[in-house]
């Protein structure tokens, strides 16, 4: 759903956004040959598989996730690359890394993981626990409270003032699933990440915040847009429209939205945090 079911869009997003994020996380981790890295919330293995290339033949990567399906996917990918012998797989949540021993890894990485974790402080304490002395954390997290300008006339970055009442109905569905200020997606900012790392015991902490605002968006086919979901826990835009609007209302709403989406007439806002920390 992230890519609207479009393989070409997936490859473009990998090239223009996800690969640069992966490389920045790994650059900041300062990996050394032969180290053991724990990738928490590994997902499809973007960070973990990239780390294997940098750690050399004596390095080891632990793929950790709450989804067995994703761990199985990563196992297949590692097998296909002939790297399975350097991998292990742990089914665990970020705030309870059972199966990972105390002081057993050199590096912990995440990419867009804490946004799904209610108890972020517990997750940072777990990262600290499993790290060896001198171990490092390298995290990437979107700061959604800065990414969402909460402009009532914007829907997914597009001006919907002429159909505001219809947009409110669709927004209400998303709000019911992930309420602002209460859901883990948007209940923290970059200062909270620093505070949680400090409270966990990390002695050296650095955070880089990158904010960008553009008065344009990438043009995309409208059908692809409607098949897209902002995150795995919410319905696609098309599903949300079907669930909240009558056929007549849906026609009016999408009729307004389509030319904006296909021409890229909207606002793109991003706030991204990279945090690194060292355990004494």
C-alpha positions in Angstrom: 0.0 0.0 0.0 2.9 2.3 0.6 3.7 2.4 -3.1 0.1 2.2 -4.4 0.8 -1.3 -5.9 3.1 0.2 -8.5 6.5 -1.5 -9.0 8.0 1.5 -10.8 6.9 3.8 -8.0 8.5 1.5 -5.5 11.8 1.5 -7.3 11.6 5.3 -7.5 10.9 5.7 -3.8 13.7 3.3 -3.0 16.2 5.2 -5.1 15.2 8.8 -4.2 14.3 8.3 -0.5 14.7 4.9 1.2 18.2 4.1 0.0 19.5 7.5 1.1 17.9 7.0 4.5 19.5 3.5 4.7 22.9 4.9 3.8 22.7 7.7 6.3 21.7 5.4 9.1 24.6 3.1 8.3 27.1 5.9 7.8 26.2 7.3 11.2 26.5 3.8 12.8 30.2 3.9 12.0 30.3 0.1 11.3 33.5 -1.9 11.7 34.3 -5.2 10.1 33.2 -8.2 12.1 30.7 -6.4 14.3 27.2 -7.6 15.3 24.3 -5.4 14.4 20.8 -5.7 15.6 18.2 -4.1 13.2 15.0 -3.6 15.3 11.8 -3.5 13.3 13.7 -4.7 10.3 10.6 -4.9 8.0 11.8 -6.0 4.6 15.4 -5.8 5.7 16.4 -2.6 4.0 18.9 -1.6 6.8 19.9 -5.1 7.8 20.8 -6.3 4.3 22.7 -3.1 3.6 24.7 -3.6 6.8 25.8 -7.0 5.8 27.6 -5.5 2.8 29.5 -3.2 5.1 30.3 -5.6 7.9 32.3 -8.1 5.8 32.3 -11.8 5.9 33.0 -11.9 9.7 30.1 -9.6 10.6 26.7 -10.7 11.8 23.2 -9.2 11.6 20.2 -9.9 13.8 16.9 -9.3 12.0 14.3 -8.4 14.6 10.6 -7.7 14.0 7.1 -8.4 15.4 6.1 -10.0 12.1 7.1 -13.6 11.3 6.1 -13.0 7.7 8.6 -10.2 7.4 11.3 -12.3 9.1 10.6 -15.1 6.7 10.9 -12.7 3.8 14.3 -11.4 5.1 15.5 -15.0 5.5 14.6 -15.7 1.9 16.4 -12.6 0.8 19.5 -13.4 2.8 19.5 -17.0 1.4 19.2 -15.7 -2.1 22.3 -13.5 -1.5 24.3 -16.4 0.0 24.4 -14.5 3.4 22.2 -16.7 5.6 25.2 -17.9 7.6 25.8 -14.3 8.9 22.2 -13.8 9.9 19.9 -14.6 12.8 16.2 -13.8 13.3 14.3 -12.8 16.4 10.6 -12.3 16.7 10.3 -9.5 19.2 9.0 -6.0 19.7 11.2 -3.0 20.1 10.3 -2.4 23.7 10.8 -6.1 24.7 13.8 -7.6 22.9 13.5 -11.0 24.4 15.9 -13.4 22.8 18.6 -10.8 22.6 21.1 -11.1 25.4 22.5 -8.3 27.5 25.6 -6.6 26.1 25.6 -8.9 23.0 25.6 -6.5 20.1 27.8 -3.7 18.8 25.2 -1.6 17.0 21.4 -1.1 17.1 19.6 0.4 14.1 16.0 1.4 13.4 14.1 3.0 10.5 10.7 4.3 11.2 10.1 1.9 14.1 9.5 4.0 17.2 6.5 5.7 15.5 4.7 2.4 16.1 5.9 1.9 19.7 3.7 3.2 22.5 6.5 3.0 25.2 9.4 4.6 23.4 11.3 5.0 26.6 11.2 1.3 27.2 12.5 0.7 23.7 15.5 2.9 24.3 16.2 1.1 27.5 16.1 -2.2 25.6 18.6 -0.8 23.0 20.9 0.2 25.9 20.6 -3.2 27.5 21.6 -5.3 24.5 24.5 -3.0 23.5 28.1 -3.8 24.6 30.0 -1.1 26.3 31.0 1.3 23.6 28.1 0.1 21.4 26.2 2.6 19.2 22.6 3.3 18.3 21.7 4.8 14.9 18.0 5.6 14.5 15.9 7.2 11.9 12.4 8.4 12.8 9.9 10.7 11.0 8.7 13.5 13.3 5.0 13.5 12.4 4.0 16.3 14.6 6.1 18.6 12.4 5.2 16.8 9.2 1.5 17.5 9.7 0.8 21.2 9.6 -2.8 20.6 10.7 -4.1 23.0 8.1 -7.8 22.3 7.9 -7.8 23.1 4.2 -5.2 20.4 3.3 -5.9 16.7 2.7 -2.7 14.7 2.1 -1.1 18.0 1.2 -3.7 19.1 -1.3 -6.1 22.1 -1.0 -9.6 20.8 -0.3 -11.2 24.0 0.9 -14.0 23.8 -1.7 -14.9 20.3 -0.5 -13.9 20.7 3.2 -17.0 19.1 4.6 -16.3 15.9 2.6 -12.7 15.9 3.5 -13.6 16.2 7.2 -15.6 13.0 6.9 -12.6 11.1 5.5 -10.2 12.7 8.0 -12.5 11.6 10.8 -11.9 8.0 9.9 -8.2 8.4 10.0 -8.5 10.3 13.3 -10.5 7.5 14.9 -7.8 5.0 14.0 -4.8 7.2 14.9 -5.9 10.2 17.0 -3.5 13.1 17.0 -1.4 13.4 20.1 -2.4 10.0 21.4 -1.3 7.5 18.8 2.4 6.5 18.8 2.7 8.0 15.2 2.4 11.5 16.5 2.9 11.6 20.3 6.5 12.6 20.3 9.0 15.0 18.8 12.8 15.1 18.4 13.3 16.4 21.9 11.5 13.3 23.3 13.9 11.1 21.4 16.9 12.8 23.0 15.3 12.7 26.5 14.5 9.0 26.2 18.1 8.2 25.1 19.5 10.2 28.0 17.2 8.6 30.5 18.1 5.1 29.2 21.7 5.9 30.2 23.5 6.8 26.9 26.4 9.1 27.6 26.9 10.6 24.2 23.8 11.6 22.1 23.5 13.5 18.8 20.4 14.3 16.9 20.1 15.8 13.4 16.7 17.2 12.4 16.0 17.7 8.7 12.8 19.7 7.8 11.8 20.5 4.3 8.7 22.3 2.9 7.9 22.5 -0.8 4.9 24.1 -2.4 4.6 21.3 -4.9 4.2 17.5 -4.9 5.3 14.8 -7.2 2.6 14.2 -9.8 1.2 10.7 -9.6 -1.6 8.8 -11.4 -4.8 9.2 -9.4 -5.6 5.5 -9.3 -2.2 4.9 -7.7 -2.8 7.6 -5.2 -6.1 6.0 -4.2 -4.4 2.7 -3.7 -1.8 4.3 -1.4 -1.8 4.3 2.4 0.1 6.6 4.7 1.2 3.7 6.9 0.4 0.0 7.4 -2.2 0.6 10.1 -4.7 2.7 8.2 -6.8 2.1 5.0 -5.8 3.4 1.6 -7.3 6.7 0.5 -9.6 4.8 -1.8 -10.8 2.6 1.0 -11.3 5.6 3.3 -13.4 7.4 0.7 -15.6 4.3 0.1 -16.1 3.8 3.9 -17.1 7.4 4.7 -18.7 9.0 1.6 -21.8 8.2 -0.4 -21.3 7.5 -4.2 -22.3 11.1 -5.0 -20.1 12.6 -2.3 -17.2 10.4 -3.4 -17.6 11.6 -7.0 -17.5 15.2 -5.9 -14.5 14.7 -3.6 -12.4 12.7 -6.0 -13.4 15.0 -8.9 -11.9 17.9 -7.0 -8.8 15.9 -5.9 -7.8 14.2 -9.1 -6.4 17.2 -11.1 -4.4 18.3 -8.0 -2.9 14.9 -7.5 -2.1 14.3 -11.2 -0.5 17.8 -11.6 1.3 17.8 -8.3 -0.5 20.9 -7.1 0.0 20.6 -3.3 2.4 21.0 -0.4 5.1 18.5 0.6 6.3 18.7 4.2 8.9 16.4 5.8 10.5 16.3 9.2 13.1 13.6 9.7 15.3 12.9 12.7 18.6 10.9 12.8 19.7 10.1 16.3 23.0 8.5 17.3 24.0 7.5 20.8 27.0 5.7 22.5 26.9 3.5 25.5 29.9 3.9 27.9 
